[in-house]
Amino acid sequence: MFQSQFYTGNKQENYELLLKQLKALVEDEKDEIANLANASSLLNQFLDDVNWVGFYLWKEDQLVLGPFQGLPACVRIPAGKGVCGTAIEEGKVQRVQDVHAFPGHIACDAASQSEIVVPIYKNDQPYGVLDIDSPSKGRFDKVDEEYLAKFAETLQPYL
């Protein structure tokens, strides 16, 4: 059974604990939707100053809304459109300090000011993205980028 823990270390130590919690949550579960749902919930309770945490899954050449925590969201995002579509098209993390300055940003929640999107691949094919929004500009830094990429890597074998 999962038990919430207090994160009392520095940012890196807290992320390391998060990665251990993720692995414990997903290692015995075979259902990918259950694992994505628990992963989004875990991130939502871990991260402060965020207003949306979730996944979009690559289906029929577009991203389709998957498990998430937050307000209702855009259901379909074409490759190359918005931050999520750019991440899957370019195959690299998109860390956007001000979404209003990002060309073609798709505003699903008007409160969002910054965003980080981590592409996820399975068997060298696009699987989807981890998408996190914040109501504060400049919310995400290099440490977040590094560890959220590790979070997606840790989750990937259980999808």
Helices and strands as residue ranges (DSSP letters): H 11-26, H 32-46, E 52-59, E 62-70, E 76-78, H 82-90, E 94-96, G 99-101, E 114-122, E 125-134, H 142-155, G 156-158
